[in-house]
């Protein structure tokens, strides 16, 4: 893996030796978010796609957490 690692809104991002982009979230998602499919680690072919996947995970978690707060 390349030594360069960057942080994106609470995530660490790195590029594998094969050129694949990876990111992992610093803190776990809530149980509700995980049940709704939020993934703590994602990978993609491009940095742009990786950023989109990170946004999707955060959005999925936000919706799950909002739904679990309702009585």
Secondary structure in CASP SS format (residue, H / E / C, confidence):
PFRMAT SS
TARGET T0000
AUTHOR 0000-0000-0000
METHOD secondary structure of the structure
MODEL  1
X C 1.00
X C 1.00
X C 1.00
X C 1.00
X E 1.00
X E 1.00
X E 1.00
X E 1.00
X C 1.00
X C 1.00
X E 1.00
X E 1.00
X E 1.00
X E 1.00
X E 1.00
X C 1.00
X C 1.00
X C 1.00
X C 1.00
X C 1.00
X E 1.00
X E 1.00
X E 1.00
X E 1.00
X E 1.00
X C 1.00
X C 1.00
X C 1.00
X C 1.00
X C 1.00
X H 1.00
X H 1.00
X H 1.00
X H 1.00
X H 1.00
X C 1.00
X C 1.00
X C 1.00
X C 1.00
X C 1.00
X E 1.00
X E 1.00
X E 1.00
X E 1.00
X C 1.00
X C 1.00
X H 1.00
X H 1.00
X H 1.00
X H 1.00
X H 1.00
X H 1.00
X H 1.00
X H 1.00
X H 1.00
X H 1.00
X H 1.00
X H 1.00
X H 1.00
X H 1.00
X H 1.00
X H 1.00
X H 1.00
X H 1.00
X H 1.00
X H 1.00
X H 1.00
X H 1.00
X C 1.00
X C 1.00
X C 1.00
END
